[in-house]
């Protein structure tokens, strides 16, 4: 029985490897925009080695309209999800972390919020440029997706640090370059930021593979990888906070 994404079959001459006859359920015997399954090449080579003349029937995968529509719908859904996450997450992160700003006597709450808002587009620009350098697709069609994903990454990485540290270069260098947080709040900023980057990097691995799955479209798997890494890193950072708090309590005793 053919699967839903398979709408026809192909008869291949085993000795020569050329297609002999094809049938498409949608086009009444005419070839459609098909792509032959990888198993065709494997079995075809096996039958080539024998000198018998066989005709082998292979089901065809739909590589045209419906699959492209499905991939496009998933990519659009991912773009919409990234946009909604950025809209929801950025204000929450900015307002929350601004309460824990350094030097509250010299820096007001509104100033910390302003720093977080300013860091959102700046961090998104840095993230987008880094992604493009590492191989992210470039083009008008990919621009909205890249912007939404970059805003999401910026809200995970740059907004918390900007709201808390401001322009203190020593703190930024120690957190992001040396990865040496000292306090509980620094653990909550450092570990999730690195987790989001690591998750996005691991999530990008399936993209160049020729599986032709909808979730391989940019930036679907990268987004899910970043969010998974960020959430796991949040849990890990809470563990570090508890351990660090216990050590500080013992020192005071």
C-alpha positions as CSV (number, residue, x, y, z in Angstrom):
1,X,0.0,0.0,0.0
2,X,1.3,3.4,-0.9
3,X,1.8,6.0,1.8
4,X,0.1,9.4,1.6
5,X,3.1,11.1,0.3
6,X,3.6,8.5,-2.5
7,X,1.2,8.9,-5.4
8,X,2.6,6.5,-8.1
9,X,5.2,3.9,-9.1
10,X,8.1,3.6,-11.4
11,X,9.2,0.4,-13.3
12,X,13.0,0.4,-13.7
13,X,14.9,-1.9,-16.1
14,X,17.5,-3.5,-13.8
15,X,20.1,-4.2,-16.4
16,X,20.3,-0.6,-17.8
17,X,18.9,1.4,-14.9
18,X,16.6,3.4,-17.2
19,X,12.9,4.0,-16.2
20,X,10.6,1.8,-18.3
21,X,7.1,3.0,-17.3
22,X,5.6,5.3,-14.7
23,X,2.2,5.9,-13.4
24,X,0.8,8.9,-11.4
25,X,-2.5,8.7,-9.7
26,X,-3.1,12.4,-10.1
27,X,-2.1,12.7,-13.7
28,X,-3.5,9.6,-15.3
29,X,-0.3,7.8,-16.3
30,X,1.9,10.9,-16.9
31,X,5.0,11.6,-14.9
32,X,4.6,14.3,-12.2
33,X,7.2,16.2,-10.2
34,X,8.6,13.0,-8.6
35,X,11.8,12.2,-6.9
36,X,12.9,8.6,-6.8
37,X,13.5,7.1,-3.4
38,X,17.2,6.5,-2.5
39,X,16.4,2.8,-2.3
40,X,16.0,2.7,-6.1
41,X,19.7,3.3,-6.6
42,X,20.7,0.6,-4.1
43,X,18.5,-2.1,-5.5
44,X,19.2,-1.1,-9.0
45,X,22.9,-1.5,-8.5
46,X,22.4,-4.9,-7.0
47,X,20.4,-6.1,-10.0
48,X,22.9,-4.5,-12.4
49,X,25.5,-6.9,-11.1
50,X,23.5,-9.8,-12.3
51,X,23.0,-10.3,-16.0
52,X,19.3,-11.2,-15.7
53,X,16.8,-8.8,-17.2
54,X,14.4,-7.7,-14.6
55,X,11.9,-4.9,-14.2
56,X,11.6,-3.6,-10.7
57,X,8.7,-1.6,-9.4
58,X,9.4,1.3,-7.0
59,X,7.0,3.6,-5.4
60,X,7.7,7.3,-6.0
61,X,7.8,10.0,-3.4
62,X,6.0,13.2,-4.1
63,X,8.8,15.8,-4.5
64,X,6.5,18.4,-6.0
65,X,3.5,20.5,-5.0
66,X,2.2,18.9,-1.9
67,X,5.6,18.4,-0.2
68,X,6.7,21.9,-1.1
69,X,3.4,23.3,0.3
70,X,3.9,21.3,3.5
71,X,7.5,22.5,3.9
72,X,6.4,26.1,3.2
73,X,3.6,25.8,5.7
74,X,5.9,24.5,8.4
75,X,8.5,27.2,7.7
76,X,5.7,29.9,7.9
77,X,4.5,28.4,11.1
78,X,8.0,28.4,12.5
79,X,8.4,32.1,11.5
80,X,5.1,33.0,13.2
81,X,6.1,31.1,16.3
82,X,9.5,32.9,16.4
83,X,7.8,36.2,16.0
84,X,5.3,35.5,18.8
85,X,7.9,34.2,21.1
86,X,10.1,37.3,20.5
87,X,7.1,39.6,21.2
88,X,6.2,37.8,24.4
89,X,9.6,36.8,25.7
90,X,11.5,40.1,25.1
91,X,9.4,42.3,27.4
92,X,9.2,39.7,30.1
93,X,13.0,39.2,30.1
94,X,13.7,42.9,30.0
95,X,11.3,43.8,32.8
96,X,12.4,40.9,35.0
97,X,16.2,41.2,34.7
98,X,16.1,45.0,35.0
99,X,15.1,44.5,38.7
100,X,18.5,42.9,39.3
101,X,20.6,45.6,37.7
102,X,24.0,46.5,39.0
103,X,24.4,49.7,41.0
104,X,20.7,50.4,41.5
105,X,21.6,53.7,43.2
106,X,23.2,55.0,40.1
107,X,21.1,53.2,37.5
108,X,17.3,53.6,37.6
109,X,14.9,50.8,36.7
110,X,13.7,52.7,33.6
111,X,17.3,53.1,32.4
112,X,17.9,49.4,32.8
113,X,14.7,48.7,30.8
114,X,16.0,51.0,28.1
115,X,19.3,49.2,27.9
116,X,17.5,45.9,27.4
117,X,15.3,47.4,24.7
118,X,18.3,48.8,22.9
119,X,20.2,45.5,23.2
120,X,17.4,43.6,21.4
121,X,18.0,44.9,17.9
122,X,21.7,45.2,18.4
123,X,22.0,41.7,19.6
124,X,19.8,40.5,16.7
125,X,22.1,42.1,14.2
126,X,25.1,40.5,15.7
127,X,23.4,37.1,15.8
128,X,22.1,37.4,12.2
129,X,25.6,38.3,10.9
130,X,27.1,35.4,12.8
131,X,24.5,33.0,11.5
132,X,25.1,34.1,7.9
133,X,28.9,33.8,8.3
134,X,28.3,30.2,9.5
135,X,26.2,29.3,6.5
136,X,22.6,30.6,7.1
137,X,20.7,31.1,3.8
138,X,20.7,34.6,2.4
139,X,17.9,36.1,0.3
140,X,14.7,38.1,0.4
141,X,12.6,34.9,1.1
142,X,14.8,34.1,4.2
143,X,15.1,37.6,5.5
144,X,11.9,37.6,7.7
145,X,12.8,34.2,9.1
146,X,16.4,35.3,9.9
147,X,15.2,38.5,11.6
148,X,12.6,36.7,13.8
149,X,15.1,34.0,14.8
150,X,17.8,36.6,15.5
151,X,15.4,38.6,17.8
152,X,14.5,35.4,19.6
153,X,18.2,34.6,20.1
154,X,18.9,38.2,21.2
155,X,16.3,38.0,23.9
156,X,17.9,34.8,25.2
157,X,21.5,36.1,25.1
158,X,22.0,39.9,25.0
159,X,18.9,41.4,26.6
160,X,19.4,39.8,30.1
161,X,23.1,40.8,30.2
162,X,22.4,44.4,28.9
163,X,19.6,44.9,31.5
164,X,21.8,43.8,34.3
165,X,25.4,44.8,33.4
166,X,24.8,47.7,31.0
167,X,28.0,48.7,29.3
168,X,30.3,47.1,31.8
169,X,32.9,45.5,29.5
170,X,34.5,43.5,32.3
171,X,31.3,41.7,33.1
172,X,30.5,41.0,29.5
173,X,34.0,39.6,28.9
174,X,33.9,37.5,32.0
175,X,30.5,36.0,31.3
176,X,30.6,35.4,27.5
177,X,34.3,35.2,26.7
178,X,35.7,33.5,29.8
179,X,32.5,31.8,31.1
180,X,33.4,32.5,34.7
181,X,30.2,33.6,36.5
182,X,30.7,34.4,40.2
183,X,27.2,35.1,41.5
184,X,23.8,33.4,41.3
185,X,22.5,36.0,38.9
186,X,25.5,35.6,36.6
187,X,24.8,31.9,36.5
188,X,21.3,32.7,35.4
189,X,22.6,34.8,32.5
190,X,25.7,32.9,31.4
191,X,24.5,29.3,31.3
192,X,21.2,29.8,29.4
193,X,22.9,32.1,26.9
194,X,25.5,29.4,26.1
195,X,22.8,26.7,26.1
196,X,20.8,28.6,23.5
197,X,23.9,28.9,21.3
198,X,24.9,25.3,21.7
199,X,21.3,24.1,21.1
200,X,21.1,26.2,17.9
201,X,24.5,24.8,16.7
202,X,23.4,21.2,17.3
203,X,20.0,21.9,15.8
204,X,21.7,23.1,12.5
205,X,23.4,19.7,11.9
206,X,20.4,18.0,10.1
207,X,19.9,21.0,7.7
208,X,22.4,20.1,5.0
209,X,21.3,16.4,4.9
210,X,19.3,15.3,1.9
211,X,16.4,13.9,3.9
212,X,14.0,16.6,2.4
213,X,11.9,16.8,5.6
214,X,9.9,19.9,6.3
215,X,11.6,20.5,9.6
216,X,14.9,20.9,7.9
217,X,13.9,24.3,6.5
218,X,15.6,27.3,7.9
219,X,15.2,28.1,10.8
220,X,12.9,25.4,12.1
221,X,15.4,22.9,13.5
222,X,17.7,25.7,14.6
223,X,14.9,27.3,16.6
224,X,13.8,24.1,18.3
225,X,17.5,23.3,19.1
226,X,18.0,26.8,20.6
227,X,14.8,26.6,22.7
228,X,15.7,23.1,23.9
229,X,19.2,24.2,24.8
230,X,17.9,27.3,26.5
231,X,15.3,25.5,28.7
232,X,17.8,22.8,29.7
233,X,20.4,25.4,30.5
234,X,17.9,27.2,32.7
235,X,17.4,24.0,34.7
236,X,21.1,23.5,35.0
237,X,21.6,27.2,36.0
238,X,19.1,26.7,38.8
239,X,21.2,23.8,40.1
240,X,24.3,26.0,40.0
241,X,22.4,28.7,41.9
242,X,21.4,26.3,44.6
243,X,24.9,24.9,45.0
244,X,26.4,28.4,45.0
245,X,23.9,29.6,47.5
246,X,24.8,26.7,49.8
247,X,28.5,27.5,49.6
248,X,27.8,31.1,50.4
249,X,25.7,30.1,53.4
250,X,28.5,27.8,54.7
251,X,31.1,30.6,54.4
252,X,28.9,32.9,56.5
253,X,28.5,30.3,59.2
